[in-house]
Amino acid sequence: MAVGLGLSIGTVNTVSALAEEGSAKAPPGRRWAQRSQSITRRTTLTFDSTGLARVGMIPRHGRAIIEFADLTQRSIMSARVGHRALSPADLVAVVAECLITETLLDQPHHDAHSGDVGIALTYPARYTETHIGDLRASLDAIGLDSVELVAEPIAAVAWLESDRGPLMPGLALVYDLGGASLDVTLVRVGAGCPSNPIAGQPMHSAEYGGRAFGALVASRAGHGLPSASISGSVTGTTADEMRTKHVRASLELVYRCLRAADVTMADVDCVVVVGGAARPVEVAQVLAGELARPVIVAPDPERTIADGAAIIGLRAAVAAEESAGKHHGKRRQGAHRRAATRAMVLSQRTKQRLSRVALAAGLSVAGIGMALALPADGVVVGLAQLGLH
């Protein structure tokens, strides 16, 4: 059975999701990921003395490599591990390799190179061709050339299509509120979408998200207070009001995204809310009230992108299996045709030789037919007498 593995390596957290082909009795739109498992880790890397990498660990002694997943940050420096200098793209590829290895250890019947496992790794939609090329080269360098690269909002829409069934042609606005930033992207959905369904220009801002809201809370609580005092001084209604204002202020980025695509909210069919910082109910409530469009959010929005990537990987694995099955079927049909052709040719040649021998012996073709109708032993004897043995 085909499986899909989706990887979402963010600045703060990394999510891996596994999807298996669903039952044909499942409702439309929910047949791709009937079984889905996800694991969330901190986006950190540590290397032991042998060079073995581990993801998500903060060692008590030693150094963890952090803040490397966003390739657009110019301040990111290469990390030196032993005699190797690893670029940020290399570090992301190492994280992917660790997660793939770990997942396949729990799936002993699957192999990343056998075609029954489809793997998709997501990246921010704002990446340039250079960033994507660097990531592709780093993956290929460690043997992960079969991993498909998918933009994060496209993976989010893949989850939407799987969860809600076939979509009518239109636009979906993906509001990705993560731990480090906010990304807003318009994506075309439904039949007839181009190969690159992203409309206009993706918008990005570090002024919104988990860290920005945390800084806002800290400034409201007062500088110089310990973390325990900060968390206790801004709670309940005050925190909800602050979050509401924070999300409402982020709508400026949404309108910029709409202007870049030369559309309005009336042209948008739905708003898909994803990201770990989008868990509080105030996020969806503000967006629904201010934008006046249907807002769709998964039970755990942090894993939505990874789930969508797993669905994309699963589709690729299923397509590969079907293609291999058709190719095998064509090969078998071709073999049967060639065998039948050889048999027909041999039959025609045999008849021609029998006719020539019969004529030479003064026998009629009808006599040959009678001889061939005899039992097997008689046929062999008859053919021997005709000089065919």
Salt bridges, closest charged atoms under 4 A:
GLU20 OE1 - ARG35 NH1 3.16
GLU67 OE2 - ARG211 NH2 2.52
ASP70 OD2 - ARG126 NH2 2.78
GLU102 OE2 - ARG41 NH2 2.58
ASP116 OD2 - HIS110 ND1 2.87
ASP140 OD1 - ARG136 NE 3.15
ASP163 OD1 - ARG30 NH1 2.68
ASP163 OD2 - ARG164 NE 2.91
ASP183 OD1 - ARG126 NH1 3.02
ASP183 OD1 - HIS204 ND1 3.04
GLU252 OE1 - ARG256 NH1 3.97
GLU282 OE1 - ARG243 NH1 3.88
GLU290 OE2 - ARG248 NE 3.16
ASP300 OD1 - ARG279 NE 3.26
GLU302 OE1 - ARG279 NH2 2.46
ASP307 OD2 - ARG303 NE 2.84
